[in-house]
Amino acid sequence: MDVSEATLVMLSVIKNEGLAPGGFNFDAKLRRESTDVDDLFIAHIGGMDTLARGLRNAAKLIEDGSLNELVRKRYQSFDTEIGAQVEAGKADFETLEKKAMEWGAPKVPSAKQELAEMIFQSAL
């Protein structure tokens, strides 16, 4: 696991208010030319350090708030009346068809994926 993956994992841990019930299934193996017990010990330390850096990065991203704001804007249609009905499973196809005919061709805004990736990378 690299630091960017650890950051994504820790973002999920923070947003879900921890790991309970459970925890990490943390493991390290001897591999390649690393064949003694010291190597296994060092691998565990390196893995824990990576998770710790991921936690710090995730905290920076949450405190900054710009990535959360970008995601909120990206999915703001979920906060509309029809969006809430879809999320709740209460919008049937007839209702959706009527809305689609009423609105006409959709205007698809940019998802700002490159900006989201840049914000994420800036925390690493």
Buried (B, 14 or more C-beta within 10 A) or exposed (E): EEBBEBBBBBBEBBEEEEEEEEEEEEEBEEEEEEEEEEBBEEBEEEBEEBBEBBBBBBBBBBEEEBBBEBEEEBEEEEEEEBBEBBEEEEBEEEEEEEEEEEEEEEEEEEEBEEEBEEBBEEBB
